[in-house]
């Protein structure tokens, strides 16, 4: 296994410390889901006649959806 270093605001760190949550697992799950979504997007775009702008807008909506799912997952832990 490899290590990934991220930087977060101090305030977020304090909030995270309030909970007994394995944040590494949550982040790993999020990254896996994000990669799966990006792979789906890549497959769609490779067969699509969408413009690059259309694809970026679609990607943004996917990102927002995943962000909402991550927030929901984090709040349920």
N, C-alpha and C positions, 0 to 999 in steps of 0.2 A: 504494500500500500504506500502511496505517496502522500506528501503533505501539501496543502494549499493554504497560503497565507492571505487573509483578507483584512481590510481595514474598515472599521465601523466607527461611528461617532461614540464618544464616551457615554452619552445619554442612553444610546441603544444598548450598550454593554451593561450599564446599570440595570436597565429594564430586564434584560435577559437573565441577569443573575438573580432576579426575584423568583425565578421558576426553576424547578428541578427537571430540566429538559435536556436531552442529549441533542444539542444543537448541531453537532456534526452529522448525525443521522438525518435530521430534518433537511439540512443543506444538501446532503448527498442525494436524498430522495428528490429534492427540487431540481438539482442538476440533471439527474437521470430523466425526469419528466420533461425538462426543457430540451434536452438533446433529442428525445423521442419526438417532441413537437417540431423541432427544427428539421429533423430528418423527414417528417411527413411534409413539412412545408417545402423542403428541397425537392422531394419527389413530385409534388404538385407543380411547383414552378418549372421544373425541368420539362414537363409535358404541356405547359401552359403557354398561351399566347399573351399572358399578362405583361404589361410593361414593368420595368423595374420599380417605378413609383407605386403601381398597384400592389406589387409583391411586398414592398416595404410597409405600405398601409395595412395589408393583411397581417404581416408579421407583428406590427405594433398591436393590433387587436388580439392576436394570440398571446403576446407578452402580457398584456393587461389582464387577460383571462387567467393566465398562469399565476400572475401575481396575486390575483384575488383568491385563487385556489390555495396558494401558499399561505396567505394570511389566514384563511379559514382553517387550514391544517394546523398552523401554529397556535391558533386560539383554542383548538380542541385538544391540544396535548396537555 
